[in-house]
Amino acid sequence: MTKKNMMKVGENNNNLLLLVMLCTLFSSGFEAHALSYDYSATIECLANPHKPQYGGGIIVNPELNHGLKGWSTFGKAKIQHKESGGNKFLVAHSRSQPYASISQKLYLRKNMLYTFSGISFISLFLSSLYPTSIIMLDSTYMGVLLHAAWIQVSEGVAVVSAIFKTRSGFKHAGAIVAEAKCWSMLKGGLTVDTSGPAELYFEVYIYIYIYIYIYVCNQIFITILLQPFQSKNASVEIWVDSLSLQPFTQEEWSSHQQQSINKVRKTNVRIQALDKQGNPLQNATISIEQKSPSFPFGCAMNKNILNNPAYQNWFTSRFKVTTFENEMKWYITEPSPGHEDYSVPDAMINFAKQHNIVVRAHNIFWEDPKYQPGWLNYLSPADLWKAVNKRIISIMSKYKGQVIAWDVVNENLHWNFFESKLGTKFSGVIYSKAHALDGATTLFMNDYNTIEESGDKKSTPAKYLEKLREIQKYPGIANAKMAIGLEGHFNTPNLPYMRSSIDTLAAAGLPIWLTEVDVQSSPSQANYLEQVLREAHSHPKVNGIVIWSAWSAGGCYKMCLTDNNFENLPTGDVVDKLLKEWGSKAAATASTTDANGFFNASLFHGDYQVKMITDNHQATRDFTLAQNFKVASNNVASSQETLILNV
């Protein structure tokens, strides 16, 4: 032992040594025998597809090396086996229905979790043009021009969905924005309600731009809508390769979560107690307590917390991260033009600071037309731009340095209040301005149904990434700190789809947060909440979670954690259970050292206090577990630290 790896805390004649070593905790038992989950995904369009995950799982002939074996047609289509550059694949052509494609019959089992992946390629040919039409709406004339952006094979783009026809209905497993002349990976997942036969097939939607010209008082307003168009009249070829469908049991799925937690959230800590001569101390009591976690896990709050001590006590004893439910939104801070009032969010910011709670700023702009200051609707485009510029400068200048994140343009996948009035580049312009105003703080996209609902074509992971890339390409954003915000408003969670969607989004290499987690009221609400939180916390690429349960006496948005006396509801019990399990509300871990003076513990990353008691003497030292450290092949960290404790 050298002086280089020793840290001196104090000196007297009764010094004791506390040797702390960090190493990776590896899984054991059942986990070692379970099939591991493949978190990888590819978002680039490739010249050649990758091999199928899990060797194809239960898919017959997944690499299409055996002709049409296992495959047939679905709907009115023809299929053909082709080869190009040594790569073999299937082509569905001569299609006359959006769901006409290739198909494979399978047997799916209830209570299994299925992860799906495949590679798709499309060929598109324009078959018809769409004329301009005039529609009368009261005294306003609206000109509609349908323009197809899929002119030829080299420029074609379409949304391809993987769907399973089952006894209980149609299950959307996932979707991808497929391009011509390259291969795109579709990754998804599903569960089924009943065991029985099922049939996998693919459905194609082509997205078209609809330009709407509105003439009001001699002014022209242009609205641009992106709408899915079922390709009934288009000659669209679907090329498919490298398919996989892998079932997992509930136990295997849970083992994936635990394996991931052990790898990315926890560290195995080994502590050795020594006397001043360097001799091991047997039966010394070691106590370790987490003081603050590294993983951000918080909850929304609202202005009700400012004057309610019971709400304050309940909240501050649990959370160190928050988002204000409504108090920073534009329609709250400037209900009439020129009359800004930040008194409430100011008070909430001060409350958060007093209790060491960090704040996500939500939001600067919201594309949903229902949640705008009413006076915006009467502004010309030029005046609206002036109001927009004033708003972003006002709020970002005020709270710069006081928040950890900005939800910049909220829900711009589903809504387009500003884009319809100010142009499709609105989001890019605003993120560029936000970066210029506060380049040190992370800028989030934030939207719903990307991980909650597989059937929402507006917000699939592929559509989310498409919008994100559009923003990132705008001038001035190259060095911006961008991040992915997933609201997480769940009904019945589809955990395989949730996990696979995060996998796909993670390929962008940006931080990912679940920003507004709640579950629709039902007898299973608490159980579903626990499923969602465990899935999110265990995913290696999720960086934080905020629950959307700000308390109000008249009820919460969708899900409360307490009653009006701040006694936990079942959902609140779930949160407390997980806080204890993840360390932040857990009792101190205590045990005695063995004959060699060693004590072992597996700990979640965070700030800890360690205490050692021996011979009626006590020594205390605070230490922090690093989130990242090198691990040698013998499972012991390449560095170690010695702490000398006074007794």
PATORZA-137177 format. One record per residue (C-alpha): residue in one letter; y, z, x negated. Coordinates in pm, whole numbers, padded with zeros to 5 digits, always signed. Layout:
PATORZA-137177
aYZX ...
END
This chain:
PATORZA-137177
m+00000+00000+00000 t+00335-00103-00149 k+00693+00009-00090 k+00766-00339+00041 n+00565-00286+00359 m+00672+00075+00420 m+00957+00188+00646 k+01088+00538+00580 v+01201+00737+00881 g+01262+01077+00716 e+01141+01309+00446 n+01025+01668+00414 n+00725+01846+00272 n+00513+01769+00579 n+00559+01393+00604 l+00297+01200+00799 l+00239+00827+00785 l+00197+00614+01097 l+00055+00273+01009 v+00117+00008+01276 m-00072-00320+01259 l-00040-00608+01505 c-00316-00853+01580 t-00405-01097+01851 l-00618-00961+02133 f-00906-01193+02211 s-01094-01204+02538 s-01445-01074+02575 g-01720-01027+02829 f-01720-01264+03127 e-01412-01448+03001 a-01597-01568+02693 h-01850-01752+02909 a-01614-01898+03171 l-01500-02258+03137 s-01149-02245+02996 y-00862-02400+03186 d-00683-02697+03030 y-00307-02635+03064 s-00216-02966+02899 a-00036-03249+03077 t+00129-03573+02972 i+00453-03695+03125 e+00498-04005+02909 c+00388-04344+03036 l+00125-04449+02783 a-00019-04777+02665 n-00369-04628+02690 p-00494-04335+02899 h-00637-04015+02756 k-00996-03908+02810 p-01059-03728+03143 q-01017-03351+03139 y-01341-03150+03160 g-01534-03473+03100 g-01453-03570+03458 g-01594-03255+03619 i-01780-03352+03938 i-01642-03707+03946 v-01910-03974+03908 n-01829-04240+03649 p-01491-04085+03557 e-01408-04323+03271 l-01524-04628+03469 n-01766-04726+03194 h-02038-04807+03449 g-01870-05062+03668 l-01820-04960+04031 k-02084-04688+04024 g-01974-04400+04250 w-01668-04588+04377 s-01594-04780+04696 t-01295-04897+04900 f-01084-04686+05134 g-00905-04876+05408 k-00834-05247+05386 a-00844-05324+05016 k-01058-05493+04755 i-01159-05324+04432 q-01239-05477+04098 h-01369-05344+03769 k-01160-05463+03474 e-01136-05418+03099 s-00837-05449+02868 g-00835-05375+02498 g-01168-05197+02528 n-01042-04974+02810 k-01226-05001+03142 f-01063-04922+03476 l-01062-04998+03849 v-00806-05204+04037 a-00740-05183+04412 h-00577-05508+04526 s-00520-05719+04837 r-00400-05401+05007 s-00245-05406+05353 q-00209-05031+05416 p-00039-04757+05214 y-00369-04569+05191 a-00586-04870+05108 s-00731-04790+04765 i-01038-04693+04570 s-01244-04399+04693 q-01520-04159+04593 k-01720-03939+04828 l-01765-03577+04719 y-01881-03241+04850 l-01619-02966+04830 r-01689-02597+04873 k-01483-02327+05038 n-01348-02052+04809 m-01350-02284+04508 l-01031-02385+04330 y-01019-02750+04228 t-00801-02898+03956 f-00755-03273+03967 s-00628-03524+03715 g-00629-03899+03677 i-00438-04184+03522 s-00270-04449+03734 f-00098-04781+03676 i+00061-05010+03934 s+00145-05375+03970 l+00415-05462+04222 f+00526-05790+04370 l+00813-05836+04614 s+00687-05990+04937 s+00995-05975+05160 l+01366-05900+05167 y+01542-05678+05415 p+01859-05794+05588 t+02179-05606+05646 s+02219-05471+05998 i+02511-05318+06186 i+02465-04993+06380 m+02719-04856+06630 l+02773-04481+06605 d+03049-04371+06845 s+03363-04538+06704 t+03229-04552+06349 y+03063-04864+06212 m+02783-04823+05964 g+02653-05109+05751 v+02299-05064+05619 l+02167-05261+05323 l+01807-05207+05221 h+01760-05292+04856 a+01419-05291+04687 a+01434-05195+04319 w+01077-05315+04257 i+01139-05679+04185 q+00852-05767+03955 v+00561-05619+03769 s+00757-05517+03462 e+01013-05326+03671 g+00792-05178+03939 v+00795-04806+04026 a+00603-04632+04304 v+00484-04288+04405 v+00105-04262+04398 s-00053-03963+04574 a-00408-03834+04538 i-00542-03727+04878 f-00871-03574+04990 k-00994-03645+05341 t-01187-03336+05453 r-01335-03200+05775 s-01025-02989+05834 g-00769-03256+05756 f-00600-03439+05471 k-00529-03245+05153 h-00260-03370+04916 a-00368-03287+04561 g-00063-03423+04379 a+00158-03724+04314 i+00305-03918+04025 v+00587-04168+03984 a+00379-04454+03846 e+00524-04743+03647 a+00402-05092+03576 k+00256-05190+03238 c+00174-04831+03130 w-00048-04542+03235 s+00088-04227+03404 m-00103-03899+03432 l-00138-03745+03778 k-00232-03378+03768 g-00283-03168+04079 g-00509-02926+04260 l-00638-02809+04595 t-00854-02568+04788 v-01044-02643+05109 d-01080-02436+05426 t-01445-02518+05487 s-01731-02653+05279 g-01836-03008+05350 p-01810-03375+05258 a-01476-03510+05141 e-01338-03839+05025 l-01085-03894+04747 y-00841-04183+04783 f-00489-04281+04679 e-00177-04358+04877 v+00127-04554+04760 y+00492-04518+04859 i+00764-04734+04714 y+01105-04570+04702 i+01398-04784+04803 y+01771-04726+04792 i+01958-04743+05122 y+02330-04804+05086 i+02525-04689+05391 y+02885-04806+05425 i+03085-04589+05666 y+03426-04708+05780 v+03653-04427+05904 c+04030-04465+05946 n+04034-04771+05721 q+03854-04582+05442 i+03511-04672+05312 f+03260-04401+05224 i+02935-04499+05058 t+02621-04295+05110 i+02318-04371+04896 l+01985-04243+05023 l+01655-04263+04839 q+01384-04307+05099 p+01006-04348+05070 f+00881-04677+05205 q+00515-04727+05288 s+00403-05044+05116 k+00236-05208+05416 n+00386-05551+05350 a+00391-05545+04969 s+00124-05665+04735 v+00073-05349+04530 e-00214-05311+04290 i-00329-04962+04195 w-00503-04930+03861 v-00700-04604+03810 d-00879-04454+03511 s-00991-04124+03350 l-01038-03921+03667 s-01141-03557+03681 l-01211-03302+03952 q-01316-02962+03817 p-01413-02673+04047 f-01357-02310+03945 t-01473-01991+04113 q-01225-01717+04200 e-01366-01512+03913 e-01320-01797+03667 w-00966-01853+03791 s-00882-01486+03737 s-01039-01501+03393 h-00804-01787+03302 q-00512-01566+03400 q-00639-01277+03190 q-00711-01500+02891 s-00360-01638+02907 i-00206-01291+02941 n-00401-01166+02641 k-00283-01463+02440 v+00085-01494+02533 r+00193-01166+02695 k+00004-00896+02504 t-00068-00782+02150 n-00347-00564+02022 v-00184-00278+01835 r-00364-00067+01576 i-00204+00255+01463 q-00320+00473+01174 a-00203+00826+01117 l-00194+00946+00756 d-00079+01261+00583 k+00161+01253+00290 q-00127+01201+00045 g-00238+00896+00241 n-00542+01064+00395 p-00638+00971+00753 l-00555+01223+01022 q-00838+01266+01271 n-00772+01381+01629 a-00397+01328+01607 t-00258+01252+01954 i-00080+00916+01978 s+00133+00841+02284 i+00293+00500+02347 e+00538+00431+02631 q+00710+00104+02719 k+01086+00146+02750 s+01168-00211+02851 p+00954-00523+02897 s+01012-00854+02724 f+00912-01062+03026 p+01200-01088+03278 f+01078-00978+03621 g+01351-00911+03873 c+01471-00928+04229 a+01771-01066+04415 m+02032-00825+04545 n+02332-00850+04773 k+02656-00665+04841 n+02474-00398+05042 i+02377-00234+04716 l+02736-00143+04630 n+02767+00143+04880 n+02407+00243+04939 p+02274+00505+04691 a+01919+00478+04828 y+01918+00101+04771 q+02066+00153+04424 n+01804+00408+04323 w+01515+00200+04450 f+01640-00117+04280 t+01752+00020+03943 s+01425+00209+03892 r+01237-00120+03900 f+01438-00423+03792 k+01647-00535+03495 v+01708-00893+03613 t+01881-01008+03931 t+02041-01295+04119 f+02310-01244+04381 e+02179-01368+04713 n+02499-01531+04844 e+02799-01364+04685 m+02873-01627+04417 k+02834-01928+04648 w+03137-02145+04710 y+03153-02091+05086 i+03174-01715+05015 t+03426-01714+04731 e+03665-01976+04879 p+03624-01989+05258 s+03964-02158+05294 p+04126-02392+05044 g+04313-02217+04764 h+04217-01866+04874 e+03960-01748+04620 d+03814-01400+04645 y+03577-01278+04372 s+03611-00909+04449 v+03255-00866+04576 p+03073-01053+04295 d+03302-00874+04046 a+03186-00539+04182 m+02824-00650+04171 i+02860-00770+03811 n+03004-00430+03716 f+02720-00251+03894 a+02466-00463+03705 k+02632-00388+03371 q+02631-00015+03440 h+02255-00028+03488 n+02171-00276+03209 i+02070-00544+03459 v+02123-00906+03356 v+02244-01159+03613 r+02152-01520+03691 a+02456-01696+03840 h+02365-01863+04170 n+02514-02114+04237 i+02805-02336+04134 f+02733-02619+04381 w+02477-02660+04658 e+02388-03005+04784 d+02278-02883+05128 p+02551-02987+05378 k+02487-02673+05589 y+02614-02445+05313 q+02956-02581+05220 p+03306-02446+05274 g+03390-02615+05604 w+03717-02753+05474 l+03537-02978+05224 n+03429-03209+05508 y+03788-03321+05568 l+03871-03416+05209 s+03896-03769+05075 p+03674-03846+04773 a+03974-03804+04538 d+04066-03465+04686 l+03702-03357+04689 w+03680-03429+04316 k+03989-03214+04262 a+03831-02929+04458 v+03504-02967+04268 n+03678-02953+03930 k+03878-02648+04034 r+03565-02472+04157 i+03356-02522+03842 i+03638-02419+03609 s+03718-02115+03824 i+03373-01962+03849 m+03244-02052+03503 s+03558-01932+03327 k+03543-01606+03521 y+03178-01518+03451 k+03121-01688+03115 g+02950-01440+02884 q+02852-01215+03175 v+02551-01409+03304 i+02229-01532+03143 a+02193-01853+03345 w+02374-02090+03582 d+02214-02263+03880 v+02449-02559+03845 v+02367-02806+04126 n+02130-02640+04370 e+01858-02835+04557 n+01968-03182+04450 l+01619-03319+04512 h+01632-03254+04886 w+02001-03284+04966 n+02296-03497+04859 f+02620-03368+05013 f+02817-03432+04696 e+02621-03731+04569 s+02667-03908+04902 k+03044-03868+04877 l+03109-03882+04504 g+02828-04102+04373 t+02476-04067+04242 k+02600-03956+03898 f+02747-03637+04046 s+02478-03409+03901 g+02514-03561+03555 v+02891-03522+03564 i+02868-03158+03674 y+02606-03054+03419 s+02816-03218+03149 k+03122-03021+03262 a+02917-02701+03282 h+02791-02748+02927 a+03147-02807+02805 l+03268-02490+02980 d+02981-02263+02870 g+02760-02420+02606 a+02588-02093+02518 t+02432-02025+02859 t+02124-02193+03005 l+02185-02449+03281 f+01918-02467+03551 m+01810-02725+03800 n+01686-02528+04099 d+01482-02658+04393 y+01199-02579+04630 n+00851-02712+04711 t+00780-02841+04360 i+00505-02581+04326 e+00478-02467+04689 e+00400-02780+04894 s+00196-03070+04759 g+00295-03294+05049 d+00672-03285+04986 k+00733-03622+04819 k+01098-03545+04744 s+01023-03264+04502 t+00693-03337+04329 p+00686-03243+03960 a+00729-03612+03880 k+01038-03642+04102 y+01176-03319+03955 l+01135-03453+03601 e+01282-03788+03702 k+01600-03613+03823 l+01606-03390+03517 r+01589-03691+03283 e+01866-03860+03479 i+02088-03556+03420 q+01992-03526+03053 k+02084-03889+02990 y+02441-03836+03105 p+02696-03832+02820 g+02778-03489+02685 i+02450-03318+02776 a+02242-03404+02470 n+02266-03051+02326 a+02284-02859+02655 k+02046-02566+02708 m+01864-02693+03017 a+01592-02515+03212 i+01364-02564+03511 g+01417-02344+03817 l+01141-02332+04078 e+01241-02142+04391 g+00892-02047+04507 h+00928-02007+04885 f+00559-02000+04979 n+00369-02018+05304 t+00000-02024+05207 p-00018-02055+04827 n-00215-02344+04680 l-00281-02189+04340 p-00448-02493+04179 y-00154-02711+04280 m+00093-02444+04166 r-00069-02416+03824 s-00108-02789+03768 s+00252-02850+03874 i+00379-02599+03620 d+00155-02766+03361 t+00325-03098+03429 l+00675-02954+03424 a+00600-02762+03104 a+00542-03091+02923 a+00921-03134+02929 g+00945-02851+02676 l+01209-02651+02866 p+01211-02287+02986 i+01063-02240+03334 w+01159-01965+03579 l+01046-01891+03932 t+01385-01810+04077 e+01349-01716+04446 v+00993-01603+04509 d+00894-01497+04858 v+00612-01553+05106 q+00638-01630+05477 s+00557-01337+05705 s+00188-01318+05800 p-00095-01063+05790 s-00173-01196+05441 q+00185-01181+05310 a+00127-00904+05054 n-00197-01057+04932 y-00035-01398+04894 l+00260-01246+04710 e+00025-01084+04460 q-00155-01414+04408 v+00171-01598+04340 l+00311-01334+04105 r-00012-01309+03906 e-00033-01687+03875 a+00327-01717+03760 h+00318-01423+03520 s-00003-01542+03356 h+00106-01903+03307 p+00185-01947+02936 k+00494-02158+03006 v+00665-01939+03267 n+00955-01748+03114 g+01076-01531+03403 i+01040-01442+03773 v+01296-01334+04033 i+01182-01224+04381 w+01401-01331+04674 s+01409-01003+04867 a+01765-00876+04877 w+01774-00596+05136 s+01969-00607+05462 a+01941-00370+05754 g+01884-00660+05990 g+01604-00803+05778 c+01565-01003+05457 y+01565-01381+05414 k+01187-01416+05454 m+01035-01111+05290 c+01144-00751+05246 l+00996-00513+04993 t+01105-00193+05171 d+01194-00067+05515 n+01544+00057+05596 n+01461+00399+05451 f+01359+00231+05123 e+00997+00323+05166 n+00778+00048+05029 l+00628-00210+05259 p+00293-00360+05150 t+00487-00624+04957 g+00677-00350+04774 d+00348-00180+04691 v+00234-00507+04530 v+00546-00516+04316 d+00502-00154+04203 k+00135-00214+04131 l+00220-00508+03905 l+00509-00328+03736 k+00267-00050+03641 e+00001-00296+03530 w+00250-00496+03322 g+00385-00186+03156 s+00740-00127+03273 k+00648+00150+03521 a+00325+00255+03355 a+00262+00607+03235 a+00247+00655+02859 t-00077+00544+02694 a-00223+00837+02501 s-00535+00900+02299 t-00648+01061+01976 t-00712+00900+01641 d-01067+00848+01517 a-01224+00974+01193 n-01026+00715+00997 g-00699+00801+01167 f-00695+00486+01383 f-00574+00441+01740 n-00599+00105+01922 a-00408-00018+02227 s-00349-00352+02397 l+00018-00368+02498 f+00245-00606+02682 h+00536-00729+02473 g+00841-00509+02498 d+01029-00215+02352 y+00816+00096+02305 q+00841+00456+02195 v+00548+00594+02000 k+00481+00966+01956 m+00231+01139+01732 i+00134+01502+01775 t-00084+01688+01527 d-00117+02054+01426 n+00151+02142+01680 h+00400+01914+01508 q+00554+01613+01674 a+00703+01295+01526 t+00875+01020+01718 r+00970+00664+01629 d+01090+00371+01847 f+00950+00027+01770 t+00952-00321+01918 l+00654-00553+01957 a+00741-00904+01843 q+00661-01186+02083 n+00576-01420+01798 f+00385-01335+01480 k+00130-01495+01252 v-00236-01418+01310 a-00490-01455+01031 s-00837-01589+01092 n-00985-01238+01071 n-00785-01144+01383 v-00556-00911+01186 a-00185-00979+01149 s-00076-01114+00812 s+00185-00838+00784 q+00183-00469+00858 e+00440-00193+00876 t+00415+00170+00777 l+00629+00428+00956 i+00688+00770+00802 l+00746+01032+01072 n+00902+01374+01022 v+00722+01674+01166 
END
